[in-house]
Amino acid sequence: MTRQVYTANDITYTVAMDDRVPPGLRPMPLVRAVLVDELTGQPPRGSITLATNQRGLSPRVADDGLIGWAGIPREVFSSLRLQNYDFH
């Protein structure tokens, strides 16, 4: 793989543009849901706040009630092959 060296602000960076990151090491959505008001069938009008006790997950809130948590699978669920995880 071709590597290029860049220097900025007295810091040298080595960049390999051709290196592909394995899927388990890429940030991606790990939990997705759509919130719907049970009376109107529409997304909630107010602000939405998300929280979790799972380390490594970042909350995400989008338009139309779309919510979720993003993270790097191998870091958040490092032993998924061997155990189940509870999500709160």
C-alpha positions as CSV (number, residue, x, y, z in Angstrom):
1,M,0.0,0.0,0.0
2,T,1.3,3.4,-0.9
3,R,2.0,5.7,2.1
4,Q,2.3,9.4,2.0
5,V,4.0,11.6,4.7
6,Y,2.5,15.0,5.6
7,T,3.8,17.6,8.0
8,A,1.5,20.2,9.6
9,N,2.2,22.3,12.7
10,D,5.5,20.4,13.3
11,I,3.6,17.1,13.4
12,T,4.4,14.4,10.9
13,Y,1.5,12.2,9.7
14,T,1.9,9.0,7.7
15,V,-1.3,8.3,5.6
16,A,-2.1,5.1,3.7
17,M,-5.1,6.0,1.6
18,D,-5.4,2.4,0.2
19,D,-5.6,0.7,3.6
20,R,-9.2,-0.5,4.1
21,V,-10.6,-0.5,7.6
22,P,-12.3,-3.8,8.5
23,P,-16.0,-3.4,9.1
24,G,-15.8,-4.2,12.8
25,L,-13.4,-1.3,13.3
26,R,-15.5,1.4,11.5
27,P,-17.9,3.7,13.3
28,M,-21.4,2.8,12.4
29,P,-25.0,2.8,13.7
30,L,-25.4,-0.1,16.1
31,V,-28.9,0.6,17.4
32,R,-31.7,2.3,15.4
33,A,-35.3,3.1,16.2
34,V,-38.1,5.5,15.1
35,L,-40.1,7.2,17.7
36,V,-43.8,7.8,16.9
37,D,-46.5,9.5,19.0
38,E,-49.2,6.9,19.6
39,L,-52.1,9.4,19.3
40,T,-51.0,11.3,16.1
41,G,-48.7,8.7,14.4
42,Q,-46.2,11.5,13.9
43,P,-42.7,12.0,15.3
44,P,-42.5,13.7,18.7
45,R,-42.5,17.5,18.6
46,G,-40.3,18.1,21.6
47,S,-36.6,17.6,22.1
48,I,-35.3,14.0,22.5
49,T,-32.6,13.0,24.9
50,L,-30.9,9.6,24.8
51,A,-28.7,7.9,27.4
52,T,-27.2,4.5,27.9
53,N,-24.8,2.8,30.4
54,Q,-23.0,1.0,27.5
55,R,-19.5,2.4,27.2
56,G,-18.4,3.5,23.7
57,L,-21.9,4.3,22.3
58,S,-22.7,7.9,21.1
59,P,-26.4,9.0,21.0
60,R,-27.7,10.2,17.6
61,V,-31.0,12.0,17.0
62,A,-32.3,12.9,13.5
63,D,-35.4,14.4,12.0
64,D,-38.7,12.5,11.8
65,G,-38.1,10.7,15.1
66,L,-35.1,8.7,14.0
67,I,-32.8,7.9,16.9
68,G,-30.0,5.5,17.7
69,W,-26.6,4.9,19.0
70,A,-23.3,4.8,17.0
71,G,-20.0,3.2,17.9
72,I,-17.3,0.9,16.8
73,P,-18.6,-2.7,17.0
74,R,-15.4,-4.3,18.1
75,E,-14.9,-1.8,20.9
76,V,-18.6,-1.7,22.2
77,F,-19.3,-5.4,21.9
78,S,-15.8,-6.9,22.1
79,S,-17.0,-10.4,23.1
80,L,-20.2,-10.6,21.1
81,R,-19.0,-13.9,19.6
82,L,-18.9,-15.4,23.1
83,Q,-21.6,-13.6,25.0
84,N,-24.8,-11.7,24.7
85,Y,-25.1,-8.0,25.8
86,D,-27.9,-6.3,27.6
87,F,-28.6,-2.8,26.4
88,H,-30.2,-0.2,28.7
